[in-house]
């Protein structure tokens, strides 16, 4: 007997409710503020994907898979060649996440757009869709991924699951399913197939597999939608069943969070864009150190000690005092503030293998002392810099740059895009790409995004 036979004993039909919501949604009914945020998410995602497309992680991924790829249907950014849609979705999601510069749903720490938009872009090249359809599907995918993330709560992440992978796969499935025109039954199947594909270990953070988790989610979510479109069946209660995703992959959670205020409260509005390419919990400490450096004209060579009081989660996730390479440095508060103090910046260049191995950086990060303080919020930090002569400078950051209370402006997102794309596109191409992103909703072909950056 299948799980669906026990439907009366399993509580509300969450999977079916979510499926119907996605199928019945209309772009014209989406609030203007939500539509605008979908556009901003697209600009940020495309910039991150361009910035990361030639990273060593992506080069190794492509080298391993290129010979086994399928027909030329979609474009892995920066490759100069096409591949099958599933591989393109995988590669572009890895590219978008590898620099740790992609968006973050702060309540769950999911990076939703890297997964969802990468699946959509691949599908858009193979199946003609308008810009508005792209943005609508993106909005729905982000919504579903983040609502499921809200439901599994912090326990899911703390138990070791990499939530961007485990929940991102649902977003990719729903977004692709919307483009494929799935009905409510098929969309429920797509969610079920995605549930059985959901995977990703937090253990992989600091390695190349961290970004692969998101690539796998993009490819698997797209695959789920393609299977469901051909009436490939799955459990129709994959989320809420006693042996479904919410019970198996979460030791504590709130299943009602998936449908609570569905259609009136939008999770993309709780999405934030990073000013620094590293773990988001490090950002307030970077802000504090950069601001102190400027305010007091601090010479890093004169620093005797840097004392930081941060939220306990920041130390739990990014307390590594001695990262071995660029990937690990993105999850090291000590490295981030040391490099920021020395360079007056915390950009891509500060989180490379070369910068990690620099003697001045090593010496300064050994002077960083971390204290966990539960009274300090996740977007807050207190910094105290002591100079060799005994002078102290202190600063408390209430809201980190890029947080919901202090979001990046449209102009700042455009500046970030230009910096990330500079190594891949000419200045003229960069401005063309920005213009396409800004007008995507009115465009008849979402694949204009690819043409703008090719």
N, C-alpha and C positions, 0 to 999 in steps of 0.2 A: 504494500500500500504506500502511495507517495505522500510526501509532506502535505500536499494540498488537500488531502482527504481529512486532515485534522484541522481545517481552517477555523472551525468554531472555537477550538481550544487555544488558538494561538494569538488572540487579541486582534486589534485593528489591522486591516489590510494595508499596511504602510507602503509596500512595494507597488500595489495597484493604484493607490492614491497618488503617489509620486509620478507613476507612468502616465496617468490621465492628465495630471497637471501639465506635464511637458507636452503631451500631444495636443491638448486643447489651447495652449498658450498662443497668443497673437502678439506680434511685435507692436502693433498700434496701441495695445493695452498696457505696455510696459511704461512705467513712469519715465519722464524725460531725464531725470537725474540718474536713473539706472542705465538708460541708453548711453548717456554721456560717459558713465564709468566703464561701460563695455568698450567704448572707443579708446579711452585712456589705457585700459588694460591691454588692448591690442598694440598700441604704440610701444608700451613698455616691453611687452613680450617679444615683438619683432626686433627691437633694439638688442635685447638680451640674447636672442637667438643668433643675430648677426655677430655680436661680440664674442660669442662662444663657439661659433661654427668651425673655427680653426684651432681650437684648443687641443692639446695632446690627447685628452680623453676621447674627443670626437674623432680625431684622426685614427686612433687605435680601433675604435668601434667600426668606423667605415672600412678600415683595412681588413677587419675580420669578416665583415658581412657582405661587402660589395660583390664578391665573386658568386655569391649565392642568392643575390637579389633577383626579383622578378622583373616583369616588363616595365619600360620607362613610362610611368604614369604620373609621377609627382616628383617634386624637387627637394632634395636635401640642401638647405641653404649653404652657399659657399662651395658647393661641390662641382658646379659646372656641368652636371649630368643628372639625368633623372633615374628613378628607381620605382619600385612598386609602392603603392600607397601605404602599406603597413610598415615597410622599412623607412619610408620618408617620415612618417609620424614618429617613429622611434628615434631617429637621428635628430630631428628638429627639436623634440622635447629634451633630449640630452643637451643639445646646444643651448637651449634656452635656460637650462638650470645650472649648467656646469660652473658658471662664474659666481653662483650664489647671489645674483643680482635681480632675480625674478620676483614677482609680487608675492605677498604673504597675506593670507587670511589670518589676522592676528589672533582671533579666538581659538583657532585650531593649529596654527602654523602650517597649514596646507599651502602649497604653491600651486594654485589651481590653473592659471592660464597657460603655464608651460605645457601641461598635459592636454588640456582641452583644445586650445588654439592649434597646437601642433597636429592633433588628429583632424581637426576641421580643415586646416590648410591643405593637407594631403588629399582629403576628400574633395575639396573645392576645385582642385586641378583636374580631378578625374570625372567629376560630376558637376556641371555648371550650376552655380548658385549665385545669388546677388549678394552685395555687401550687407544689406539689411538682414538677409537670411543668415549670413555668417555671424553677425553681431547678436542676433536673436538666439541662435543655437549656442553661441559662446556664453551668453548670459544664463541660459538654462543649465548648461553643463556646470558652470561655476556654482550656480545655486544648489544643484543636487549634490555635488561633491562636498561642498562646505556644510550643507545641512546634515549629511551623513556623518561628517566629521564632528559636528556639534553633538550628534547623538552618541557617538562612542566616547566622547569626552576625553579629558586628559589621561585617563587610565590606559586607553588604547596606546597612546604614544609612550607613556611611562612603562608599559609592559614590553616595549621593544619594537613595536610596529612603526614603520616609516609611513606616516599618515598621508603624505603626498602621493605615495604609490597606492596604498590600500584604499583610499577614498577617491583619489584622482581618477581611477579607472571607471568609476560610476559616472563621473562628469563627462569623460570622453564618450562613453556609451550613449548617454542621453543626448549629447550634442550631435553626435553622428546619426543617432536614430531620428532626431528631429529633421535633419537634412534628408535622410532617406525616406521620410514620410511614413514611419512606422505607426501602426495603430496602437491602441492602448494595450492590447494583448501582446503584440510584438515588443512593445517598449518594456513591458514587465519581463518578458523573456530576456531582453537585452540586459536588464538590470540583474537578472539571475545569472546569466553567463558571466557578466562582469564580477559578480560576487564570488564566483568560483575561481576567477582569475586574480582576485585581489591579493596582492603580496607586496613585500618590501620590508627589510629589516633595518631598524635604526642603527644597528651595529655597523652598517656600511657607510655611515657619515664619515667624511674624511678620506674616502676612497673613491675611485672612479665609479664604483657600483652605486654610490649614492644617487648620481644623476641617471644611471641606468634604471633605477627604480621608477623614475618618472617616465622614461622612454618606454619601459615595459607597460606602464599604465596607459599611455597614449595608444600604443599599438594594440593592446588587449581590449581596450574600450571600443576602439574602432572595429576590431575583429568581432566583438560581441554584437554590435549593431548590424554588421554585415550578415552574420549568421541569423540573427533574429529576423532580418528582412526576408530571408528564405524560409521562414517558419521553423527554424531550428529551436526546439523547445527547451525550457528549463523550468525549475521551480518558479511558481508565480508568487511565492512568499519568501524570496531569498533574503530579504532584510530582516523580517520579524519572526520567522519560524524559530521554534525552540532550538533547532540546529542550523540556523541561518547566520548571516554575517554579524548581526548585532549581538548575538549570544556567544558565538564561537570566538570572535576576534576582539571582544570587549569584556573585561571583567566587571566593569561598572559603566553605566551609561543612562541616557535619557532618550528612549526611542521616540517619544512624543515630539522631540525637537525637530524631527524630520518634517513633520506636517504642521507644526505650530505656526500660525500666521503665514502660511504658505500662500504666496501671491500678493501679500501686502508688506511683508518685510523681506528685503532683498540682501543677500549675503555679499554681493559684489560691492555694496556700499561699505562693507566692513573689511574691504581689501586695501592693503597698503603697498606703496612702491618704495623700494629701498634706495637710499642715497649712497650706500656703501655695499660692496660685493662680499658680504660675509653674513654670518648668522645674525638674525634680526635682534636677538637678545644682547648682542654686543654694541649695537648702535648708540644707546645713551652714553655708554662709557667713552666711545669715540667722540661723540659730541662734546662731552665735558672736557676731554683733553685738548681737542682742537680749539675750543673756545678759550681755555686757559692759556694755551700757547699764544694766541693772538692778543688777548687782553693784557697779558703781562710780558709779552715779547720774550718768552722763555726760550733759552738756548738749551737744547736737549742734552748737550754735553755737560751741562751744569746740574742736571737732575740727580739727586741722591736716592729718591724713593718716590714711587707713585702708589698711593693707597686708594683702592676703589671699594666702595660699598655698593653692592648690586643685589638684584633679586636672586634668590637661591637657584632659580631655574637657569640663570645665566652661567653660574659656575657648574651646574650639573651638565649642561650641554656644551659649554665652551670654556671649561676651566683648564684645558691643556696648557701647561706652562712652557712646553718645549716642542712645538710642532716640528715635524721632520721635512715637510714640503709645503707647497702652496695650497694644496687641497686641505691639509690639516690646519694650516694657518687661518683659514676662513672660520674655524671653530675654536679659535684661541683669543681670548680677551687680551692676554698679556702681549701677544704678538701685535694685535690690532692697534692697541694704544701706543706701543713702543714705535711702530712704524709711523703712526700718525704724528707722534711728537717729533720724530726725526725729520719727516718729510713735509709736514704741514698738510697732509692729504691722506685719504683712505680710499684710494681707487684701485683699479685692477692691478696697477704696477706694485702696489704695496702687499699683494697677496700672491706673489710668484715664488717659485723655488729659489730663485736667485736672492730675492729680498729676505727670505726666511734664513738663508745661510750667511747673511752679511754680519760681520763681527759686531758692528755698532748696534744693530737690532738685537742680536743675542744678548749683548751686555745690558742693554736697557730693559729688555723684558725680564731679566733676572732681578730687576729692581721693582717689579710690579707685585704688589701684595693685594690679594682679593679677600673680601669679607662678605659672607652671605648675610643679608638683612631682609627678613620677611616683611618688614614694614615698607620696603621700597618696591614700587610697582615694576612690572616687566619693561615699561618704557621709560624708567627712571634710573638715575645713577648719581652717586656722589663721588667726586674725585678730590684728592688732596695731593698736591705735588710739593715735595720738599726739595729745596735746592741745596747745593753743597755748603753754602754759607749759613744754612739754617732757616732761611726764609720759606714760609709756607704760603701756598695759594690754594684756595678751595672753591668748588663750584658744585651746585646741585642742579641736575637737569630734570625738570618736571615732565616734559614730553619730548621724546626723541624726534629728530627730523625724520619725516616720512611716516610718522604715526598718524592715526586718525585725527588727533587733535592738532597736528602740525603737518598736514599732508604736502607732498610735492605739488607745485603748481603745474599748469600746462606747459609753461615756459621751461620749468626745471626738467620736466619729462622730455621735452624736445632737446634740451641741452644734453641730457643723459643719452638719448638716442644718438645724437651726433657723435659723442665721444665713443660710444660702443661700435658704431658703424664705420668709424674712420679708417679702420684697418682693412675694411672689406670693400667699401664703396667710395667713389669719387665724391667730392663736395656737392656737385650738381645732382648726382644720384641720391645722395642723402636727402636733399631738399625735396626731390621728387617723391621719395618714399614717404616722407613726412606729410606731404600734400595728399598722397593717396590714402594714408591712414586717417587723416583729418576728414576726408570726404567719402570714406568707405561706405557709409550708410546709403549714399545716393548713387553708388556705382552699380552697374548691372552685372558685373562679374567680380566676385571676390578674389579670383586668381590674379587680379591686377596687383595684389600685394606681392606676388611672386615676380611678376614682370618688372615691378618697380625696383626690385633689389637684385635682379639677375644681370 
